[in-house]
Amino acid sequence: MWKILRWIAIATLIGCTIAQALPLFPHTNPAAPPTAGLHNQMELPGEIDAILRRSCWNCRSNDTIWPWYSRIAPAKWLIVRDVEKARAIMNFSLWTEQAGKKLQQAVGMLAASCSDVTVGLMPKPEYLFMHSEAMLSEADKQGFCEWTQREGKRLLILKRKAAAAGGGD
């Protein structure tokens, strides 16, 4: 029995060593046009900017700070996959080219973000396990949702003005 366990342990160690050497799932922080960022379309009060940077920015922007454990397989694979999925849904670095491309889409994304924060889906519990500073207080959640509602209304007014001027979306 011990021989089998020893061989399993050796095979696992060899497998992990090989996995480390594989260039799978590289860390990337692609360049983004400066005009495409969230700050170019949204009015971000300081406290909301602080919440976003503390609790959301790492996964939802091209400015990810990759922690040391994100270089160790298989954690690396999971983290890179999560960041890529998060960026595909909403990327603050590419806001005007992605979620904010259409004002109505941006309003929907803001409402969904408030909902996710309110029910505890964001920040993800597994992210909070390693990043307790990203935890949102009830006041943070309330302030964030109030901001998303204000910004949503502001964007809808912009959409109406653009439509009245003949510009559309």
C-alpha positions as CSV (number, residue, x, y, z in Angstrom):
1,M,0.0,0.0,0.0
2,W,2.8,2.4,0.9
3,K,4.6,1.7,-2.4
4,I,1.5,2.7,-4.3
5,L,1.0,5.9,-2.3
6,R,4.7,6.7,-2.8
7,W,4.4,6.2,-6.6
8,I,1.2,8.3,-6.7
9,A,3.0,11.1,-4.8
10,I,6.0,11.0,-7.1
11,A,3.8,11.0,-10.2
12,T,1.8,13.9,-8.8
13,L,5.0,15.9,-8.1
14,I,6.3,15.2,-11.6
15,G,3.0,16.2,-13.1
16,C,2.9,19.4,-11.1
17,T,6.5,20.2,-12.1
18,I,5.7,19.7,-15.8
19,A,2.5,21.7,-15.4
20,Q,4.5,24.6,-14.1
21,A,6.7,24.6,-17.2
22,L,3.8,24.6,-19.7
23,P,3.0,28.0,-21.1
24,L,-0.7,27.6,-20.6
25,F,-2.9,30.5,-19.5
26,P,-0.4,33.4,-19.6
27,H,-0.9,36.4,-17.4
28,T,-1.9,39.3,-19.6
29,N,-2.6,43.0,-19.1
30,P,-3.3,44.1,-22.6
31,A,-2.9,47.7,-23.5
32,A,-6.2,49.7,-23.9
33,P,-6.8,53.0,-25.5
34,P,-6.9,55.7,-22.8
35,T,-10.2,57.0,-24.1
36,A,-11.9,53.6,-23.7
37,G,-11.8,53.5,-19.9
38,L,-14.8,53.7,-17.5
39,H,-13.7,57.2,-16.3
40,N,-14.3,58.6,-19.8
41,Q,-18.0,57.9,-19.8
42,M,-19.0,57.7,-16.2
43,E,-19.1,60.2,-13.3
44,L,-17.2,58.5,-10.6
45,P,-17.2,60.1,-7.1
46,G,-14.1,59.3,-5.1
47,E,-15.8,56.8,-2.8
48,I,-17.2,54.8,-5.7
49,D,-13.8,54.9,-7.5
50,A,-12.3,53.5,-4.3
51,I,-14.8,50.7,-4.0
52,L,-14.3,49.7,-7.7
53,R,-10.5,49.8,-7.4
54,R,-10.5,47.8,-4.1
55,S,-13.2,45.2,-4.9
56,C,-13.6,45.0,-8.7
57,W,-10.6,46.4,-10.6
58,N,-8.3,43.4,-10.3
59,C,-10.6,41.1,-12.4
60,R,-12.5,43.7,-14.4
61,S,-9.7,45.8,-16.0
62,N,-6.5,45.4,-17.9
63,D,-4.6,46.6,-14.8
64,T,-4.7,43.3,-12.9
65,I,-2.2,42.9,-10.2
66,W,-1.3,39.2,-10.4
67,P,-0.5,37.8,-6.9
68,W,2.4,35.4,-6.3
69,Y,0.1,32.4,-6.1
70,S,-1.3,33.1,-9.6
71,R,2.0,31.8,-11.0
72,I,1.6,28.3,-9.5
73,A,-0.4,25.7,-11.5
74,P,-3.2,24.8,-11.1
75,A,-4.2,28.0,-9.2
76,K,-2.8,30.0,-12.1
77,W,-5.2,28.3,-14.5
78,L,-8.2,29.0,-12.4
79,I,-7.3,32.7,-11.7
80,V,-6.4,33.5,-15.4
81,R,-9.7,31.9,-16.5
82,D,-11.7,33.9,-14.0
83,V,-10.0,37.2,-14.9
84,E,-10.5,36.5,-18.7
85,K,-14.2,35.6,-18.1
86,A,-14.7,38.8,-15.9
87,R,-13.0,41.0,-18.5
88,A,-15.2,39.5,-21.3
89,I,-18.4,40.4,-19.4
90,M,-17.3,43.9,-18.2
91,N,-13.9,45.4,-18.6
92,F,-13.4,48.9,-17.1
93,S,-10.3,49.5,-19.3
94,L,-12.5,48.9,-22.4
95,W,-15.8,50.3,-21.1
96,T,-16.7,52.5,-24.0
97,E,-15.9,49.7,-26.5
98,Q,-17.7,47.0,-24.6
99,A,-20.4,47.5,-21.9
100,G,-20.6,51.3,-22.4
101,K,-20.7,51.1,-26.2
102,K,-24.5,51.6,-26.2
103,L,-25.9,53.7,-23.4
104,Q,-28.8,51.3,-22.8
105,Q,-26.3,48.4,-22.5
106,A,-24.3,50.4,-19.9
107,V,-27.5,51.1,-17.9
108,G,-28.3,47.4,-17.9
109,M,-24.7,46.5,-16.8
110,L,-24.9,49.0,-13.9
111,A,-28.3,47.6,-12.7
112,A,-26.9,44.0,-12.9
113,S,-23.8,45.1,-11.0
114,C,-25.9,46.5,-8.2
115,S,-27.9,43.3,-8.1
116,D,-24.8,41.1,-8.0
117,V,-23.3,43.2,-5.2
118,T,-26.5,43.2,-3.2
119,V,-26.9,39.4,-3.2
120,G,-23.2,38.8,-2.6
121,L,-22.2,37.4,-6.0
122,M,-19.6,40.1,-6.3
123,P,-16.9,40.3,-5.3
124,K,-16.7,36.5,-5.7
125,P,-16.5,34.7,-2.4
126,E,-13.4,32.8,-3.5
127,Y,-11.7,36.2,-4.3
128,L,-12.6,37.5,-0.9
129,F,-11.0,34.4,0.7
130,M,-7.5,35.7,-0.4
131,H,-8.4,39.5,-0.6
132,S,-10.4,40.4,2.6
133,E,-9.8,44.1,1.8
134,A,-12.2,43.7,-1.1
135,M,-15.1,42.9,1.2
136,L,-18.0,45.4,0.9
137,S,-19.7,46.8,3.9
138,E,-23.5,47.4,3.8
139,A,-22.7,51.1,3.4
140,D,-20.4,50.3,0.5
141,K,-23.2,48.3,-1.2
142,Q,-25.8,50.9,-0.6
143,G,-23.5,53.7,-1.9
144,F,-22.6,51.6,-4.9
145,C,-26.2,50.9,-5.8
146,E,-27.2,54.5,-5.3
147,W,-24.4,55.5,-7.7
148,T,-25.5,52.9,-10.3
149,Q,-29.0,54.2,-10.2
150,R,-27.9,57.9,-10.6
151,E,-25.5,57.0,-13.4
152,G,-28.2,54.9,-15.1
153,K,-30.6,57.8,-15.1
154,R,-27.9,60.2,-16.3
155,L,-27.0,57.9,-19.2
156,L,-30.7,57.5,-20.2
157,I,-31.0,61.3,-20.2
158,L,-27.9,61.5,-22.5
159,K,-29.5,58.8,-24.7
160,R,-32.7,60.8,-25.0
161,K,-30.9,64.0,-25.7
162,A,-28.8,62.3,-28.4
163,A,-32.0,60.8,-30.0
164,A,-33.7,64.2,-29.9
165,A,-30.7,65.7,-31.6
166,G,-30.9,63.0,-34.3
167,G,-27.7,61.2,-33.1
168,G,-29.4,58.0,-31.7
169,D,-27.3,55.5,-29.8
